[in-house]
Amino acid sequence: KGQNPFKYDGPSPDPCLRQHADQIAAIRAGKRLNEGRRIAESSLTSIMGRMSAYTGRALSWNWVMNASKLDLSPQRYEFGDLPMRAVAVPGKTELI
């Protein structure tokens, strides 16, 4: 529980219902509902957490977007096994 436990007492709507309600409202208003940026930024936030945990280092959004050379995509897109990556060790794994 900790010294200062946090408890949220606000509304907690069903995310699926909220998504449908937002989509219907956008259609009725003749507007587009584009969650692409939010989804991409959420994914990058997860990747940044992984990078920090694997390397034991702090990093910034700006560095990840502009300087990082990390490429998580496979060298070739084909069926079959992927090569095993080395086990990450915080403080020893290189931040790229």
N, C-alpha and C positions, 0 to 999 in steps of 0.2 A: 504494500500500500504506500509506503514512503511517508515522508514528513508532510508533504503538501499534496495529498491525493487529488486528482482532478476528476470531476464528474460532470458530464454534459447533461443539462436538463432541458435543452431546447427540443424543437420538433425533430423527428427522425422519419422523414417520408421514405417510402419504398423507392429505391433508385430506379427500378424498371418502370414503375408507374410515373415517376418524375420525368424520365426520358420520353415516354410516350406523350405525356401532357405537354412537354416542351415542343416536341415534334408537331403535334396537332396544332398548338398555338401558332407555331411558325408558318405552317401551311395555311391556316386561316388568315394570317396577317400578310400572306404573300411574301414572306421572307425566307431566307435560307438559314438553316441551322447547321453550322459547320463546327464540329468538335475536333477537327484535325489538329489544330495547334495545341489545344489542351492535352490531347492524347499523346502527341509527340513530346511535349515538354514533360509530361508525367513519365513517359518511358525513359527519357534522358535522365530524369531525377533518379530513377531506379538504377540506371547504368552508373551514374556518378557515385551512388552509395556503394555499389559493388566495387568500383575503382578505388574508392577510399578504403574500404574494408580490406581489399586484397593487397594494397600497398602500404597501409598504415599512415597515409598522408592526407592532409587537407587539400582540397582543390576548389577552384572557383568555376562558376558557370562560364565565365568569359574564357578561361583557359581551356576548358573542355570544348567549347564551340570553335575556338580559333587556333589553338596550338596543339592539342592532342592529336596523335597519329594512330590512336587505337582503332583497329578495324576488326570487328567481331564477325564479319561475313566469311564464309568458307572460300578457299582459293578457287575451287571449282564447284559449280552447282550440279550435283549428280547424286544418284541413289547410292547408298552404301554407308559404311562407317566413316566417321570423322576421326582425324588423328587426336590422340589424347594430349591435352595441354598439361604442362607442369602444374603441380599443386601450388597455389599462391601462398606466400608466407609474408604476412604484414611486416613491413620494415625492410624486407629483402626483395620483394617483387618490384620490378621497375615500373614507374609510372610513365606511360607513353601516350 
